[in-house]
Amino acid sequence: MDEKRKFSRCDLSEKTHLSLKDRKEDVEIQDLSTGGMRVVTKHALDKEESFSGEFKVLSNIAPFFVKGKVIWSTQKGNIFESGLAFSKVSTIPLAA
């Protein structure tokens, strides 16, 4: 089977929160690439909804700041998995 992903992914289990249009959502990052991430949430994320967030991949490296959009969201039992695409990634805070 040919790999169709544009970016290589690494598995991760990091808890953080995302800032959405009208709320903050607690998420667990499941996998991460330079182009986006897959997260697990207790609530559905709306497709095309914009988000921003901050998270650390390694404890000895400064946090990353990201902005992007929700690409997909599916329910799995009582949780939701969502795919998020980054439009900006930085090691310094991004303006709102």
Buried (B, 14 or more C-beta within 10 A) or exposed (E): EEEEEEEEBEEBEBEBBBBBEEEEBEBBBBBBBEBBBBBBBEBBBEEEBBBBBBBEEEEEEEBBBBBBBBBEBEEEEEEBBBBBBBBEBEEEEBEE
